[in-house]
Amino acid sequence: MVAIGLPELLRLLLVAPWWRDCQAFTDEECRELAAEYLEDMPDLVARSDRAAAALGLDLPAQADVLARLREVAVGIGENFVLIFTPERHPYEPLIRN
């Protein structure tokens, strides 16, 4: 689990689209990954700002987004049950005897 709700997921994707490449979430690693993305797509910040404006989202600071990602992934996410069925029942894996 990486976000709780669509707005939070969109903020993560717009502020730190490189989040999946993070291993340690150190400030240095985050700066390096962000620099790589900006090298490949120099107008990334402008594009993100336009998308956020079109969606009516305020974009938090990168550090805040990554702190929330860590919080959800290693803490809060443990308390959620994902729903996979069309009937909206909690997914129960098939147990074989």
C-alpha positions as a Markdown table, in Angstrom:
| # | Residue | x | y | z |
|---|---|---|---|---|
| 1 | Met | 0.0 | 0.0 | 0.0 |
| 2 | Val | 1.4 | 3.4 | -1.0 |
| 3 | Ala | -1.4 | 5.8 | -0.5 |
| 4 | Ile | -4.8 | 6.1 | 1.1 |
| 5 | Gly | -7.3 | 7.5 | -1.5 |
| 6 | Leu | -6.9 | 8.7 | -5.0 |
| 7 | Pro | -5.9 | 12.3 | -4.1 |
| 8 | Glu | -3.0 | 11.1 | -2.0 |
| 9 | Leu | -1.9 | 8.7 | -4.8 |
| 10 | Leu | -2.1 | 11.5 | -7.4 |
| 11 | Arg | 0.0 | 13.8 | -5.1 |
| 12 | Leu | 2.7 | 11.0 | -4.8 |
| 13 | Leu | 2.8 | 10.5 | -8.6 |
| 14 | Leu | 2.9 | 14.2 | -9.4 |
| 15 | Val | 5.5 | 15.2 | -6.7 |
| 16 | Ala | 7.8 | 12.2 | -6.8 |
| 17 | Pro | 7.1 | 10.1 | -9.9 |
| 18 | Trp | 10.4 | 8.2 | -9.2 |
| 19 | Trp | 9.2 | 6.9 | -5.8 |
| 20 | Arg | 9.3 | 3.2 | -7.0 |
| 21 | Asp | 13.1 | 3.5 | -7.5 |
| 22 | Cys | 13.7 | 4.5 | -3.9 |
| 23 | Gln | 15.4 | 1.8 | -1.8 |
| 24 | Ala | 16.4 | 3.7 | 1.4 |
| 25 | Phe | 14.5 | 6.9 | 1.1 |
| 26 | Thr | 17.5 | 8.9 | 2.2 |
| 27 | Asp | 17.6 | 12.6 | 1.2 |
| 28 | Glu | 20.7 | 11.9 | -1.0 |
| 29 | Glu | 18.9 | 9.1 | -2.8 |
| 30 | Cys | 15.8 | 11.2 | -3.3 |
| 31 | Arg | 17.9 | 14.1 | -4.7 |
| 32 | Glu | 19.7 | 11.8 | -7.1 |
| 33 | Leu | 16.5 | 10.2 | -8.4 |
| 34 | Ala | 14.8 | 13.6 | -8.8 |
| 35 | Ala | 17.8 | 14.9 | -10.7 |
| 36 | Glu | 17.7 | 11.9 | -13.1 |
| 37 | Tyr | 14.0 | 12.5 | -13.8 |
| 38 | Leu | 14.6 | 16.2 | -14.3 |
| 39 | Glu | 17.4 | 15.5 | -16.7 |
| 40 | Asp | 15.2 | 13.3 | -18.8 |
| 41 | Met | 12.2 | 15.6 | -18.5 |
| 42 | Pro | 13.3 | 19.2 | -17.7 |
| 43 | Asp | 9.7 | 20.5 | -17.7 |
| 44 | Leu | 8.5 | 17.9 | -15.2 |
| 45 | Val | 7.7 | 20.4 | -12.5 |
| 46 | Ala | 5.7 | 22.6 | -14.9 |
| 47 | Arg | 3.8 | 19.5 | -16.1 |
| 48 | Ser | 3.1 | 18.4 | -12.5 |
| 49 | Asp | 1.9 | 21.9 | -11.6 |
| 50 | Arg | -0.5 | 22.0 | -14.6 |
| 51 | Ala | -1.9 | 18.5 | -13.9 |
| 52 | Ala | -2.4 | 19.4 | -10.2 |
| 53 | Ala | -4.2 | 22.6 | -11.1 |
| 54 | Ala | -6.4 | 20.8 | -13.6 |
| 55 | Leu | -7.3 | 18.2 | -10.8 |
| 56 | Gly | -7.7 | 20.9 | -8.2 |
| 57 | Leu | -4.9 | 19.5 | -6.0 |
| 58 | Asp | -2.4 | 21.4 | -3.9 |
| 59 | Leu | 1.0 | 19.8 | -4.1 |
| 60 | Pro | 2.9 | 19.3 | -0.8 |
| 61 | Ala | 6.7 | 19.4 | -0.6 |
| 62 | Gln | 8.6 | 16.4 | -1.8 |
| 63 | Ala | 9.8 | 15.6 | 1.7 |
| 64 | Asp | 6.2 | 15.5 | 3.0 |
| 65 | Val | 5.0 | 13.2 | 0.2 |
| 66 | Leu | 7.9 | 10.8 | 0.8 |
| 67 | Ala | 7.3 | 10.8 | 4.6 |
| 68 | Arg | 3.7 | 10.0 | 4.0 |
| 69 | Leu | 4.6 | 7.2 | 1.6 |
| 70 | Arg | 6.9 | 5.7 | 4.3 |
| 71 | Glu | 4.1 | 6.1 | 6.9 |
| 72 | Val | 1.5 | 4.4 | 4.8 |
| 73 | Ala | 3.8 | 1.6 | 3.5 |
| 74 | Val | 5.3 | 0.5 | 6.8 |
| 75 | Gly | 2.7 | 1.6 | 9.3 |
| 76 | Ile | -0.9 | 2.5 | 8.4 |
| 77 | Gly | -1.1 | 0.0 | 5.5 |
| 78 | Glu | -0.9 | -2.9 | 7.9 |
| 79 | Asn | -4.3 | -2.0 | 9.3 |
| 80 | Phe | -6.1 | -2.0 | 5.9 |
| 81 | Val | -7.8 | -4.9 | 4.2 |
| 82 | Leu | -7.8 | -4.6 | 0.4 |
| 83 | Ile | -11.0 | -5.4 | -1.4 |
| 84 | Phe | -10.6 | -7.4 | -4.6 |
| 85 | Thr | -14.1 | -8.8 | -5.3 |
| 86 | Pro | -16.9 | -7.1 | -7.2 |
| 87 | Glu | -19.1 | -7.7 | -4.2 |
| 88 | Arg | -16.8 | -5.6 | -2.1 |
| 89 | His | -16.1 | -8.5 | 0.3 |
| 90 | Pro | -12.6 | -8.8 | 1.7 |
| 91 | Tyr | -10.4 | -11.0 | -0.4 |
| 92 | Glu | -9.8 | -14.3 | 1.2 |
| 93 | Pro | -7.2 | -16.5 | -0.4 |
| 94 | Leu | -8.1 | -20.0 | -1.2 |
| 95 | Ile | -6.7 | -22.3 | 1.5 |
| 96 | Arg | -5.9 | -25.8 | 0.3 |
| 97 | Asn | -5.8 | -28.7 | 2.8 |
